[in-house]
Amino acid sequence: MNGRFSEYVLTDLRRWRSEGKRAALLTLYNVEPTGPRPAGSQMAVSDAGDFTGFLSGGCVEGALVEETRAAMDAGENRTIRYGVNSPYFDIALPCGSAIDVYIDTGFPDALLDDLITAEQARKAVSLVSDMTTGESRMADAGETGSRLQLTLDGQCFDRLYRPQLRLIVAGKGPVLAATAEIAVASDIQVHVITTEDDTARQCEAAGATASKSLKPEMIDAWTAVATLFHEHELEGPVLLGAMRSDAFYIGALGSRNTHAERVSRFLEDGISEADVKRIKGPLGISMGSRNPPEIAISLVAEVLMTYRERFPV
């Protein structure tokens, strides 16, 4: 299969169209009872057979590409079901579930641009689509904290687009570089704060952006902040900026004793106990990490776990 996984498929959809290819947007709008991908998951498919995103564990993507190409040739939208009670009995879902997919071959370019603009501005919006008429529109998302990614009402669905999960990580050395590599590979938008030019270049090569200081406006409700300094006097400005923000996660590297000293220092400086308690220290899930990749994995795992608890799909 000529495809790749990403939660964010709109940019590739627009790129393929700009290259003169036909391309469609696919939305998983129903899962019975459960499946490997949640309702609201999307794919972009081009008439050349390229695709981004997965709607199953890899069981039906090849069939979906061919179904989409047929729909584009016919110039029509369509819905399709795989699994239990599907007419395609030869395409099985080993998990025993069923999925329903909407193939939108005529998704408007102007609406696509609006969605991407909102994504780049880190504004939460929703896409309301009527599968009967083929019409779609963008709407304000409202409160997104506990909202599911997709809600279904008859033949209409409302698909929420949250800003991409962002991790701002500050520090030095190999742990910082490993964190950037693993987080980017996990579909996280990564910004690195470091004074080490070589480390910054390594992180940028992995797909992160970098700067030497924190810009507070970079932190929003969909942002996690972590410090990976061994010289703990350097972490203060970043942690202060995070505590004054809506960051959903704040973590700091160091032992329990180091964290106790950190807490005492902030309290003595007049920072409220409620704000200081937001800092997770030591950061990361407990897995006995002893080298840079393991520390990075434990941090990224904790960020993702906290994010899923805060923003369900």
C-alpha positions as CSV (number, residue, x, y, z in Angstrom):
1,M,0.0,0.0,0.0
2,N,1.3,3.4,-1.0
3,G,0.3,5.2,2.2
4,R,1.3,6.5,5.6
5,F,-0.3,7.0,8.9
6,S,-1.1,10.4,10.3
7,E,-4.0,11.9,12.3
8,Y,-3.8,15.0,10.1
9,V,-4.7,14.3,6.5
10,L,-5.9,17.7,5.1
11,T,-2.5,19.0,4.1
12,D,-1.8,16.0,1.9
13,L,-5.3,16.3,0.4
14,R,-4.7,19.9,-0.6
15,R,-1.2,19.1,-1.9
16,W,-2.4,16.3,-4.2
17,R,-5.1,18.6,-5.6
18,S,-2.5,21.3,-6.2
19,E,-0.5,18.8,-8.2
20,G,-3.5,18.2,-10.5
21,K,-4.6,15.0,-8.9
22,R,-8.1,14.1,-7.9
23,A,-8.4,13.5,-4.2
24,A,-11.2,12.6,-1.8
25,L,-11.7,12.9,2.0
26,L,-12.8,9.8,3.8
27,T,-14.4,9.9,7.3
28,L,-15.0,6.9,9.6
29,Y,-18.4,7.9,11.0
30,N,-19.6,4.7,12.7
31,V,-17.8,1.8,14.5
32,E,-19.7,-1.2,15.9
33,P,-19.0,-2.1,18.7
34,T,-15.3,-1.0,18.9
35,G,-12.4,-1.0,16.5
36,P,-8.8,-0.1,16.2
37,R,-9.6,3.5,15.1
38,P,-12.2,5.8,16.6
39,A,-15.1,7.4,14.9
40,G,-13.9,10.6,13.2
41,S,-10.7,9.1,11.9
42,Q,-10.0,10.3,8.4
43,M,-8.1,9.3,5.2
44,A,-7.1,11.4,2.2
45,V,-6.9,9.4,-1.0
46,S,-5.7,10.4,-4.5
47,D,-6.5,9.0,-7.8
48,A,-2.9,7.8,-8.1
49,G,-3.4,5.5,-5.1
50,D,-1.6,7.6,-2.5
51,F,-3.3,7.8,0.9
52,T,-2.7,9.3,4.3
53,G,-4.4,8.1,7.4
54,F,-5.8,4.7,8.5
55,L,-9.5,3.8,9.3
56,S,-8.7,0.3,10.5
57,G,-5.7,-1.7,11.6
58,G,-4.6,-2.0,8.0
59,C,-7.4,-4.5,7.1
60,V,-9.4,-2.4,4.6
61,E,-7.2,0.5,3.5
62,G,-6.3,-1.1,0.2
63,A,-10.0,-1.8,-0.5
64,L,-10.9,1.8,0.5
65,V,-8.4,3.2,-1.9
66,E,-9.9,1.2,-4.8
67,E,-13.5,2.1,-3.7
68,T,-12.5,5.8,-3.6
69,R,-10.9,5.7,-7.0
70,A,-14.1,4.2,-8.4
71,A,-16.2,6.8,-6.6
72,M,-14.0,9.6,-8.2
73,D,-14.4,8.0,-11.6
74,A,-18.2,8.0,-11.1
75,G,-18.1,11.6,-9.8
76,E,-20.2,10.7,-6.7
77,N,-20.0,10.5,-3.0
78,R,-20.8,7.2,-1.3
79,T,-20.9,5.4,2.0
80,I,-19.5,1.9,2.5
81,R,-19.5,-0.6,5.2
82,Y,-16.9,-3.3,6.1
83,G,-17.2,-6.1,8.6
84,V,-20.5,-7.4,10.1
85,N,-23.4,-7.1,7.7
86,S,-21.2,-5.7,4.9
87,P,-21.9,-6.7,1.3
88,Y,-18.2,-7.2,1.0
89,F,-18.0,-10.5,2.8
90,D,-14.6,-11.2,1.4
91,I,-13.1,-8.3,3.3
92,A,-13.0,-9.2,6.9
93,L,-12.2,-7.3,10.1
94,P,-10.5,-9.8,12.4
95,C,-11.7,-7.9,15.4
96,G,-15.3,-8.9,14.6
97,S,-16.4,-5.2,14.4
98,A,-18.0,-3.2,11.6
99,I,-17.1,0.2,10.3
100,D,-19.0,2.7,8.1
101,V,-17.1,5.2,6.0
102,Y,-18.2,8.3,4.1
103,I,-16.3,9.0,0.9
104,D,-16.5,12.7,-0.1
105,T,-15.1,13.0,-3.6
106,G,-16.2,16.6,-4.1
107,F,-15.0,18.1,-0.8
108,P,-14.8,21.9,-1.6
109,D,-11.3,23.4,-2.0
110,A,-12.5,26.6,-0.2
111,L,-13.7,24.6,2.8
112,L,-10.4,22.6,2.8
113,D,-8.4,25.9,2.9
114,D,-10.6,27.2,5.8
115,L,-10.0,24.1,7.8
116,I,-6.2,24.2,7.2
117,T,-6.1,27.9,8.1
118,A,-7.9,27.1,11.4
119,E,-5.5,24.3,12.0
120,Q,-2.5,26.5,11.5
121,A,-4.0,29.2,13.7
122,R,-4.6,26.5,16.4
123,K,-8.3,27.2,16.5
124,A,-10.7,24.3,17.3
125,V,-13.5,24.0,14.7
126,S,-15.9,21.4,13.5
127,L,-17.0,20.0,10.1
128,V,-20.7,19.4,9.8
129,S,-21.4,17.1,6.8
130,D,-24.7,15.8,5.4
131,M,-24.1,12.5,3.8
132,T,-27.5,12.6,2.0
133,T,-26.9,16.0,0.2
134,G,-23.1,15.9,0.2
135,E,-23.0,19.4,1.7
136,S,-20.5,20.3,4.4
137,R,-19.8,23.5,6.4
138,M,-17.3,24.6,9.0
139,A,-18.7,25.7,12.4
140,D,-17.3,26.9,15.7
141,A,-16.3,24.0,17.9
142,G,-17.4,25.4,21.2
143,E,-16.2,23.6,24.3
144,T,-14.0,20.7,23.2
145,G,-12.6,19.4,26.5
146,S,-14.9,16.4,26.9
147,R,-16.4,16.3,23.4
148,L,-16.0,13.2,21.3
149,Q,-14.2,13.6,18.0
150,L,-17.3,12.8,16.1
151,T,-21.0,12.9,16.8
152,L,-23.6,11.3,14.5
153,D,-27.2,12.4,14.0
154,G,-29.0,10.3,11.4
155,Q,-27.2,11.0,8.1
156,C,-25.3,14.0,9.4
157,F,-22.0,14.0,11.4
158,D,-20.1,16.7,13.3
159,R,-16.4,16.1,13.2
160,L,-14.3,18.0,15.7
161,Y,-10.8,19.3,14.6
162,R,-8.7,20.1,17.7
163,P,-5.3,21.8,17.2
164,Q,-2.5,19.3,16.9
165,L,-1.0,18.1,20.2
166,R,2.1,20.2,20.7
167,L,5.0,19.5,23.0
168,I,7.4,22.3,24.0
169,V,10.5,20.8,25.5
170,A,13.4,22.7,26.9
171,G,16.8,21.4,27.8
172,K,20.2,20.2,26.6
173,G,21.9,17.1,25.3
174,P,20.8,13.6,24.0
175,V,17.6,13.3,26.0
176,L,16.3,16.4,24.3
177,A,17.2,15.1,20.8
178,A,15.7,11.7,21.6
179,T,12.5,13.3,22.8
180,A,12.1,15.3,19.7
181,E,12.6,12.3,17.5
182,I,10.2,10.1,19.4
183,A,7.5,12.8,19.8
184,V,7.6,13.7,16.1
185,A,7.3,10.0,15.2
186,S,4.2,10.0,17.4
187,D,2.5,12.7,15.3
188,I,3.2,15.4,17.9
189,Q,4.1,18.9,16.9
190,V,7.4,19.6,18.7
191,H,9.1,22.8,19.6
192,V,12.5,22.7,21.2
193,I,14.1,25.3,23.4
194,T,17.9,25.0,23.7
195,T,21.0,27.1,23.7
196,E,23.0,24.2,22.0
197,D,23.2,24.8,18.3
198,D,24.1,21.2,17.5
199,T,21.2,19.8,19.5
200,A,18.8,22.3,17.8
201,R,20.0,21.2,14.4
202,Q,19.5,17.5,15.3
203,C,16.0,18.2,16.6
204,E,15.2,20.2,13.5
205,A,16.4,17.4,11.3
206,A,13.9,15.2,13.1
207,G,11.0,17.6,12.2
208,A,10.9,19.9,15.2
209,T,11.2,23.6,15.3
210,A,13.7,25.3,17.7
211,S,14.4,28.6,19.5
212,K,16.6,29.7,22.4
213,S,13.8,31.0,24.6
214,L,10.2,30.5,25.3
215,K,7.5,32.6,23.8
216,P,4.5,32.4,26.2
217,E,2.0,32.8,23.3
218,M,3.1,29.4,22.0
219,I,1.4,27.6,24.9
220,D,-2.3,26.9,24.7
221,A,-4.7,24.3,26.1
222,W,-3.5,21.6,23.6
223,T,0.2,22.1,24.6
224,A,2.4,20.1,26.9
225,V,5.6,21.6,28.4
226,A,8.6,19.7,29.7
227,T,12.0,20.7,31.0
228,L,15.0,18.3,30.6
229,F,17.7,20.3,32.3
230,H,20.3,18.8,34.6
231,E,21.3,22.3,35.6
232,H,18.0,23.0,37.3
233,E,18.5,26.7,37.8
234,L,17.9,27.0,34.0
235,E,14.4,25.5,34.1
236,G,12.8,28.3,36.1
237,P,11.6,30.7,33.3
238,V,10.1,27.8,31.2
239,L,8.2,26.3,34.2
240,L,7.0,29.7,35.2
241,G,5.7,30.4,31.7
242,A,4.0,27.0,31.7
243,M,2.3,27.6,35.1
244,R,0.9,30.9,33.9
245,S,-0.6,29.2,30.8
246,D,-3.3,26.8,29.9
247,A,-0.9,23.9,29.2
248,F,-2.6,20.6,29.8
249,Y,0.7,19.0,31.1
250,I,3.8,20.4,32.8
251,G,6.7,18.1,33.6
252,A,10.3,18.5,34.8
253,L,13.2,16.1,34.8
254,G,14.9,15.2,38.1
255,S,14.8,13.0,41.1
256,R,12.2,13.2,43.9
257,N,14.6,15.1,46.0
258,T,15.2,17.5,43.1
259,H,11.5,18.0,42.7
260,A,11.0,18.7,46.4
261,E,13.7,21.4,46.2
262,R,12.0,22.8,43.0
263,V,8.6,22.9,44.8
264,S,10.1,24.7,47.8
265,R,11.9,27.2,45.7
266,F,8.7,28.1,43.7
267,L,6.7,28.4,46.9
268,E,9.3,30.6,48.5
269,D,9.1,32.8,45.4
270,G,5.4,33.4,45.9
271,I,4.0,30.9,43.3
272,S,0.7,29.5,44.5
273,E,0.6,25.9,45.7
274,A,-2.1,25.1,43.1
275,D,0.2,26.2,40.3
276,V,3.2,24.4,41.6
277,K,1.2,21.2,41.9
278,R,0.7,21.2,38.2
279,I,4.3,20.3,37.7
280,K,4.8,16.5,37.4
281,G,8.2,15.6,38.9
282,P,9.9,13.4,38.2
283,L,8.3,13.5,34.7
284,G,7.4,10.4,32.7
285,I,5.8,7.1,33.4
286,S,7.7,4.8,35.9
287,M,9.6,2.3,33.8
288,G,13.1,2.4,35.3
289,S,14.5,4.6,32.5
290,R,18.2,4.8,32.4
291,N,19.2,6.1,28.9
292,P,18.0,9.0,26.7
293,P,15.6,7.0,24.5
294,E,13.9,5.4,27.5
295,I,13.5,8.7,29.3
296,A,12.1,10.2,26.0
297,I,9.6,7.3,25.7
298,S,8.5,7.6,29.3
299,L,7.9,11.3,28.8
300,V,6.0,11.0,25.5
301,A,3.9,8.2,26.9
302,E,2.9,10.3,29.9
303,V,2.1,13.3,27.6
304,L,-0.1,11.1,25.4
305,M,-1.8,9.4,28.3
306,T,-2.6,12.8,29.9
307,Y,-3.8,14.2,26.6
308,R,-6.2,11.2,26.0
309,E,-7.6,11.6,29.5
310,R,-8.2,15.3,28.9
311,F,-9.4,15.1,25.3
312,P,-11.3,11.9,24.5
313,V,-11.9,10.5,21.1
